Amino acid sequence: MFDIAIIGAGPAGGSAALFAAKAGKKTLLIDNDKSMTKRAWLENHYGILEATGPDLIETGKKQAAKFGAELVTDQVNNITKTEQGFVVETAEKGSFEAKHVILATGALVTLAEAIGVNTKEGTEPRIKTVVDVDQQGKTNVDGIWAAGTCAGVSVHTIITAGDGAKVAINVISEINGERYVDHDVLKTN
């Protein structure tokens, strides 16, 4: 069983997977390879002079995998609550069990609505409906969280990536029973 399953590997999901895996949590990142970031050209992302959206997504996936996240390319069709957590059902690769789920599905909330997660009207241009979350990223379904554009955050990659990290830190903190902090220090000779 995975500690955390993340649905969507755009900036929010990829960032959440990176933080979760780096924290030593057994992490699953499922992506359908249809992120709107795949059409992006980035010159407004701190720390990046310029990059394509596909390059940003691939780098994020590599970072998460470096720390042990399992990556699966597939479409998630359903998520069912169990006594231990959730069963995440995909179109082709079968089912996966996880204690927590982070939805990072970009502009799409159809999966969230289908599994009983509350939604509300969006405030971003062209984003009509978003998942209703609290400040930590929790939804009305205990154990299901949401991050990034699907959670009502601005569509800008730097903002959704930060929101994915925030939500992952909140999930990790809940699992650990204390506030989690991840800071690396530059090694000097």
SULBEL-V887201 format. One record per residue. N is the residue number from 1. PSI is psi as a letter, one per 20 degrees, with the letter a starting at -180 (* if undefined). D_LAST is the distance of its C-alpha to the last C-alpha in Angstrom with 1 decimal. Layout:
N_PSI_D_LAST + N_PSI_D_LAST
This chain:
1_p_40.6 + 2_q_37.8 + 3_g_36.5 + 4_p_36.5 + 5_p_38.3 + 6_p_37.6 + 7_o_40.4 + 8_p_39.3 + 9_k_36.0 + 10_a_36.1 + 11_g_33.5 + 12_g_34.6 + 13_g_35.0 + 14_g_31.9 + 15_g_29.8 + 16_g_31.5 + 17_g_30.9 + 18_g_27.2 + 19_g_26.9 + 20_g_29.3 + 21_g_27.8 + 22_h_24.2 + 23_j_25.8 + 24_j_27.1 + 25_p_30.7 + 26_o_32.8 + 27_p_33.2 + 28_p_35.9 + 29_o_35.9 + 30_p_39.3 + 31_p_40.0 + 32_j_43.3 + 33_k_41.6 + 34_k_43.7 + 35_q_41.3 + 36_i_42.5 + 37_i_38.9 + 38_i_39.7 + 39_j_41.8 + 40_q_39.2 + 41_p_37.6 + 42_o_34.6 + 43_j_33.8 + 44_k_33.7 + 45_o_30.8 + 46_p_27.7 + 47_i_24.7 + 48_p_26.9 + 49_g_28.6 + 50_q_31.4 + 51_q_32.0 + 52_q_35.0 + 53_g_35.8 + 54_h_35.8 + 55_g_32.3 + 56_g_31.1 + 57_g_32.9 + 58_g_31.6 + 59_g_28.0 + 60_g_28.7 + 61_g_30.3 + 62_g_27.5 + 63_g_25.0 + 64_g_27.4 + 65_h_28.1 + 66_h_24.4 + 67_j_24.5 + 68_j_27.9 + 69_p_30.6 + 70_p_33.8 + 71_p_35.2 + 72_p_39.0 + 73_o_40.9 + 74_r_44.3 + 75_p_46.6 + 76_p_46.8 + 77_h_50.5 + 78_q_50.7 + 79_p_48.8 + 80_p_50.8 + 81_p_50.1 + 82_r_50.3 + 83_h_50.1 + 84_i_46.5 + 85_d_45.3 + 86_q_46.2 + 87_p_47.3 + 88_o_46.0 + 89_p_48.5 + 90_r_47.7 + 91_h_50.2 + 92_h_49.1 + 93_j_46.4 + 94_b_48.2 + 95_q_47.1 + 96_q_44.0 + 97_q_43.7 + 98_q_41.3 + 99_h_41.2 + 100_q_40.3 + 101_p_40.9 + 102_o_39.3 + 103_p_41.6 + 104_l_39.8 + 105_j_42.7 + 106_c_42.5 + 107_i_46.0 + 108_p_47.8 + 109_j_49.0 + 110_g_51.7 + 111_g_49.9 + 112_g_49.2 + 113_h_52.9 + 114_h_54.1 + 115_j_52.3 + 116_j_53.6 + 117_p_50.6 + 118_q_52.0 + 119_r_51.6 + 120_r_52.5 + 121_p_53.1 + 122_r_50.1 + 123_i_49.3 + 124_q_47.4 + 125_p_49.5 + 126_j_50.7 + 127_n_49.2 + 128_h_52.5 + 129_p_51.5 + 130_r_48.3 + 131_p_47.4 + 132_o_48.2 + 133_q_45.0 + 134_a_44.1 + 135_h_41.0 + 136_i_38.9 + 137_j_40.1 + 138_q_42.7 + 139_a_46.0 + 140_i_49.4 + 141_o_48.7 + 142_p_46.6 + 143_i_43.5 + 144_p_43.7 + 145_r_41.4 + 146_q_41.2 + 147_q_38.6 + 148_b_38.6 + 149_h_41.7 + 150_i_43.9 + 151_j_43.2 + 152_j_44.3 + 153_q_41.0 + 154_q_40.9 + 155_i_40.8 + 156_p_37.8 + 157_h_34.9 + 158_h_32.2 + 159_g_34.5 + 160_h_35.5 + 161_g_31.9 + 162_h_31.1 + 163_h_34.3 + 164_g_33.4 + 165_g_30.1 + 166_g_32.1 + 167_g_34.8 + 168_g_32.4 + 169_h_30.7 + 170_h_34.2 + 171_g_35.2 + 172_g_32.2 + 173_g_32.8 + 174_g_36.5 + 175_g_35.6 + 176_h_33.2 + 177_j_35.6 + 178_q_33.0 + 179_p_31.1 + 180_p_28.2 + 181_p_25.0 + 182_o_22.3 + 183_p_19.1 + 184_q_15.8 + 185_p_12.7 + 186_p_10.0 + 187_p_6.8 + 188_q_3.8 + 189_*_0.0
